[in-house]
Amino acid sequence: MARIAPLLVALSLTLLEGAAAAAEVKGLITISPDFQLTPLFDAPGYWQLPNDAMEVQPPLVDPRTEMVAELRGSGLPSKSLVKPELRIEDSRMVPQVVPVKPNEKVTVLNQDWMAHIVETQGLRAKRLGPGDSVQHAFAKPGIYLLKGTEVPHLVAEIFVSDAPLVTVPDASGTFRFPDIPSGSYNLQLWYRGKVIYKEPVAAKGAIRVDIQLKRRGKD
């Protein structure tokens, strides 16, 4: 036991040092009333569904939930922070933006009461009945639209990124990159295919980045 005890002490110290080196970047996005919204579709107002049984209108979505935050830099782990899934609910895509990695499969699940036909690059028109699903992957980074063929606002943005860590803000504008090594990284915020904010961050322990957006493309 006399020989094992020093080894256990050394191992404990190593584990403690490793835990202390873990960092977290937490961001909070606030937007002013003059921030320019860019909807995924152009048709305003109401649309009748093919069976004329109901009227649907696009919800007023907080643009922060349709942004994508990337963290880039050497030493970062490459892992998915967002479930690669889109759901069709009440003739809407939920969420409207989902980030994935190249060749990562995205699942599209129809949880609506009626059938929908969806399509995107590399995926021909696919009919999804209630409860049906389909998977599709994109090889190259970029932004791809998944659309319904009959309802104009049945659309979502699939953000394919080769950054190690990618996430989306929640309804309060908060996003997190937890359990990352301490180091210097680059934070980027995307909206509708353009970088609208970027900043170098020195991650040591838990740090918070406050992002104030006053208008499209300006911080």
N, C-alpha and C positions, 0 to 999 in steps of 0.2 A: 504493500500500500504506500510505502514511503516514496517509491519511484513513480507511482501513478498520480499522486496528489499534485505535484508540480505540473504535470501534463494537463490535468483537469483545470488548474488555475489558468494556465496559458491559453487553453481552449476557450474558457469563459471570457477572458480578456479580448480574444480575437473576435468572438461573437458580439460583445458589447461594442467594440470599435466599428464592426460592420454595421450594426444597427444605428450607431450615431452618425454614420456616413450617409444614411438614407435621407433623401430630401423630398420635398413636395412643392410643386408650383400650382398655386390656386389663383384663378383669374376671376375678376368681376367686371362685366361689361355694362355700362350705362349709356343710353342714347338720348339725344335731345329731340324735341318735337320736329326739328327741321331735317332729321335724318331721312334720306331718300329711300323709300321702299321700292323694291323691284319684285313684283309678283312673278311667279313661274308661268303664268298664263295671262293673256291680254283681254279676254272677254269679260266685261263687267256684268254685274247683276245676277239674275237668276237664269237657270237653264232647266228645261224640261227633260226628264229622262225619256228614253224611247217608248216606254209604256204609258207615259203621261200620268203616272200614278202619284207622283210627288214632285215637289220643287226642292231644289237644293241650292245653297249659296255658299261660296267659300268663306271660311271663318276668318276673323281678323287675327292673324298670327303675329306674335311678337317676332320681329326679324332676328332677334338674338338666337332664337331656337333654330334658325335656318343658316346659322354661321358655322364655320368649321375652324377649330383651333389645332394648329400643328406645332409640335416641338421637335426641333432638329438639333443634331450635334453628336459628336463621337462619344461612345460609351453608353448611349441610351439603349435600353432593352427594346426590342421590336415586339410589340404585342397589341392585340386589339382591345380597346377600351369601350367600344360600342357594339352591341349585338347587331350583326349584319342581317337585319330583317326589316321588311316593309309590310305593313298591314293595310288592307283596304277595309275601311270602316265608314259606313254612311256615305258611300261614294266619294271618299277622300283617302288620300295616302297618309299614313301615320307611321313614322314622322315624315316630314316633307324633304328632309335631307338626311342621308345616312353615309358615313365615311367607311370605306373598306380598303383593304390592301390589294395590290395586283394579284389576280388569280384567286382571290378569296370569294367564295360563293355567297351571293345575296339571295335570301329567301323572300319571295313575295307570296303572302298568304291572304286569301280572300276571306275576310270575316264578315262580309256584307250578306244581306239576305237575297241578293240577286247576283247573277253572273256578270263578269266584266271581261273585256278583252284588253290585254296589255301588250305593249311592245317596247323595245329599246334596241340600241345598236347590237347586232348579233343575235337578237331574239325576235323572230317573226311573231306576228300577232298570235297571242296565246289566250285561249278562252279559259277562264278560271271560274268554275261554279262555286257556290257557297261551300267553304271548307277546303277548297282545292288550293294547291301551292305549286310554285315553280322555282327553280334555282338557276342562277346565271352568274357567270364570272367574267371579269374584264381583265385582259392581259396588260394593258398599258395604263399608266396614270392619266387622269383626265376627269372631266365631268360629263356624265351621261344622264340623259333624261329618260325616265320610265313613264310612259304615258298610257292612259286609257284611250281607246279609239272612239268612244261614244260620248264621254263627258269631259268637257274642256279642262275642268279644274282637277281631274283625276291625274295628277302628275307629281313626280318626286325627283329629286336630284340625287344621283349616286356619285359620291365624291371619291374617286380612286386615287390614293396617295401612297407614295413610297417613303413618306416620313416615318421614322420609328414609332412615334406616338401621335395619334390623331383622336380628337374627341369633339363633342358638340356641347354647347352651353345648355343649361336647363332653363326653365321658364323665368327664373330670377336673373338670368345672365351669368350664372356661375359655372365654371368648368374647372377640372382638376387633373393634374398629372401626378399621381401618387407613387410613392416607393421608387424613386429614381436615384441614381448615384449623384452625389454632389458634383457640380461642375458648371461650366459655362455653355449655355445653349441659346438657340434662336427661336423666338416665339413668333408665329404668324397667325393672323386671323383672316379668313376668307369669307367673302359673301358674293354669291352669284358669279363665281368664276374669277374674281379679282381679289388680290391681297389688299385689304383696307387698313391693316395695322401690322406693324412688325417692330420687335424690340429685342435686344439681347438681354438675357436674364442670367444672373449668377445664382444658381440653386445651391443653397446651403441651409439645411434645416427646412422649415416651412416658410415659404415666402408668398406674398400676395402681390398680384399685379392688377392695378386699377386701370381699366381702359375706358376712356370717355370718347364716344363717337358723336360728333356734332353734325356731320353731313356725310354723304357718300364719298368714301375715299379720303376723308380727312379725319384726324384724331384730335 
